[in-house]
Amino acid sequence: MKKMNKKGFSLMEVPALGITLVVIAIILGIGATILVQVQSTQTTDGYAYNITQDGIDAIEDFGDWQATWVVIIAAAVVIGIVGAYLFFRPRG
């Protein structure tokens, strides 16, 4: 069996990364909606209410980083394209 020696991502994988980010955003949104609905059925300042609020806060913190991930991925793609153009073009 041949072992593939692959480093990094190719441009063909960028759409998959985009779809992954969209799926993560959808899951976070659905999770937050469910937690808010569950919390509305609980007694205020009860143990279950507080635990649910911790979950809502965690999803909010996690979601706040999503824009940063998008910028980092976009920067990596741009740097990869520029690097491929500058360093792997034919000399002569």
N, C-alpha and C positions, 0 to 999 in steps of 0.2 A: 504494500500500500504506500502510495506517495504521500509524503508530508509536504503540505503547502507552507511556504515561508512568506507570509503576507504581513505587512506592517501598515497600520493606519487605515483610512477609509478612502474609497474612490468616489467620484462624483455620482456614480450609479447608486450609491447607498444614501445619498442626501434625501431623496423623497421618503425613504423608510424612516430616517431620523425625524423628518417633519411629521409623518403620521404618528410616530411614537409620542412626540410632544403633544399632539392633538389628543391622543388617547389618554395621556396622563392628565391633561386639563379636564377632559370629560369625566374621568374617574374622580378627580378632586371635587368637581362641581356636584356630581351625584352624591358623593360621600358627605359633603357639607350639607346638602339639602336633607339627606336622611337624618343626620345628626340634629339639625335644627328642628325637624318634625318630631323626633324622639324626645328632644329636650322640652318641647312645648307640652308634652303629656306628663311631665314630672313635676314634683313639688320643688318650688324655688328654694335654693340653698340646701337641698338634701344631698346625700352622698352621690346618688346616681346623676343628679342635675350637675353637680360639680365635675364629675368624671366626664360627662358629656361635653361640658364647657371646655375641659382640657383637650378633648378630641377636636372640637371646633377650632380652638386656638392653634393646635398642632397643624391642622389642615391649612389654616390661614398662613401660618409661617412657611409651610412647605410650598404653598402656592405663590407666595411673595418672591420666591427664588426662581420661578419659572421664566420670568423675563430675562434674568441674568443668564440662565442656561441658553436661551435663544440667542442672545448676543454673543456668548462664547462660541457656540456652534457656528454661527454665521461668520464670526471672525476667523475661526479655524478653517472654514471652507474657503474664504477669500485668501487667507495666507497660503493655503495649499495650492490654489489656482495660480496665484502670483509666483509662488516658489517653483511650481512645475514649469511655468512659462520661462522664468529666468534661469533656472539651473538645469533643465533637461531639454532645452532646445538644441538643435544641431549647430555645431560650431563651424564657422568657415565662411 
